[in-house]
Amino acid sequence: MTGHHRIGTGLTALALSAAVPAAALAHTDVEKTYPSNGATVSTSIKRVSVSFAEAPTTGTLSVRTGGGTAVPVSVRRKGAKITGTLKRRLAPGSYRVSWRALADDGHRLSGIFAFKVR
């Protein structure tokens, strides 16, 4: 292989990699949570959720009281949102939602947000 041929092959590979849309290389980002992190809600809510910029491949979440007791929740992933429907009314106090998701590109995502019920 001549030096010119190697340079041409390298430039072709570089041009093709530049043609890949940036969105295909990006990871799924969290757009919002419900309730928002640090929020105080005046009444018991029925659902918590995490919304992403792009739909994750898989996702789950759990809810715990400020003291660490698990709150029963059924989880559903639909499109770019993971929703947990609470199976009981939340008493006044602090709560923490932990979530995990897997993006299409294989990137693992996780996070925690907290809220209070007045």
C-alpha positions in Angstrom: 0.0 0.0 0.0 1.5 3.4 -0.9 1.6 6.3 1.4 -0.9 8.2 -0.7 -3.3 5.3 -0.5 -3.1 5.1 3.3 -3.7 8.8 3.6 -6.7 8.6 1.3 -8.1 5.7 3.3 -7.6 7.6 6.5 -9.3 10.7 5.1 -12.3 8.6 3.9 -12.7 7.1 7.4 -12.5 10.6 8.9 -15.1 11.9 6.5 -17.5 9.0 7.2 -17.1 9.4 11.0 -17.9 13.1 10.7 -21.1 12.2 8.8 -22.6 10.3 11.8 -25.2 12.5 13.4 -24.2 13.8 16.8 -27.5 12.5 18.2 -26.4 9.0 17.5 -23.3 9.4 19.7 -25.1 11.2 22.5 -26.3 9.6 25.7 -29.9 9.9 26.8 -30.3 12.8 29.3 -32.9 13.4 32.0 -35.2 16.2 30.9 -37.3 16.4 34.1 -38.6 14.5 37.1 -42.0 14.6 38.8 -42.0 15.9 41.4 -38.9 18.0 40.7 -35.9 17.5 42.9 -36.4 19.3 46.3 -40.1 20.0 45.6 -42.7 20.1 48.4 -46.1 18.9 47.3 -49.2 20.0 49.3 -51.1 16.7 48.9 -50.2 13.1 48.4 -49.3 12.3 44.8 -50.3 9.2 42.9 -47.2 8.9 40.6 -43.5 9.8 40.3 -41.7 9.9 37.0 -38.4 10.5 35.2 -38.6 11.9 31.6 -35.6 11.5 29.2 -34.6 13.2 26.0 -34.7 9.9 24.2 -36.5 6.6 25.1 -34.3 4.3 27.2 -34.2 0.6 26.4 -35.0 -0.4 30.0 -35.8 1.5 33.2 -36.9 1.1 36.7 -37.4 3.2 39.8 -38.1 2.7 43.5 -39.5 5.0 46.2 -38.4 5.2 49.9 -39.4 7.2 52.9 -36.9 9.5 54.5 -36.3 6.7 57.0 -35.5 4.2 54.2 -38.8 2.2 54.2 -39.7 1.0 50.7 -43.0 2.4 49.3 -44.9 -0.1 47.2 -44.9 1.1 43.6 -45.7 -0.4 40.1 -43.3 0.7 37.4 -44.0 1.3 33.7 -41.8 2.5 31.0 -43.5 4.1 28.0 -41.6 6.0 25.4 -39.1 8.4 27.0 -40.7 8.2 30.5 -40.5 5.8 33.4 -43.5 6.2 35.8 -44.0 4.7 39.2 -47.6 4.5 40.3 -47.8 4.5 44.1 -49.9 1.7 45.6 -50.7 3.7 48.7 -51.3 7.3 49.8 -48.1 9.0 51.0 -48.1 10.4 54.5 -46.5 13.8 55.1 -42.7 13.5 55.2 -39.6 13.2 53.0 -39.3 10.7 50.1 -36.5 9.6 47.8 -36.8 8.2 44.3 -34.0 6.1 42.9 -34.0 5.3 39.2 -31.9 3.4 36.7 -32.1 3.2 32.9 -30.2 1.8 30.0 -29.8 4.0 26.9 -29.9 2.6 23.3 -26.1 3.0 23.1 -25.6 0.8 26.2 -24.8 3.6 28.5 -26.1 3.0 32.1 -27.9 5.9 33.7 -29.0 6.3 37.3 -30.0 9.0 39.7 -31.9 10.0 42.8 -34.3 12.8 43.4 -36.1 13.8 46.6 -39.3 15.5 47.5 -41.6 16.2 50.5 -45.3 15.8 51.1 -46.8 18.5 53.3 
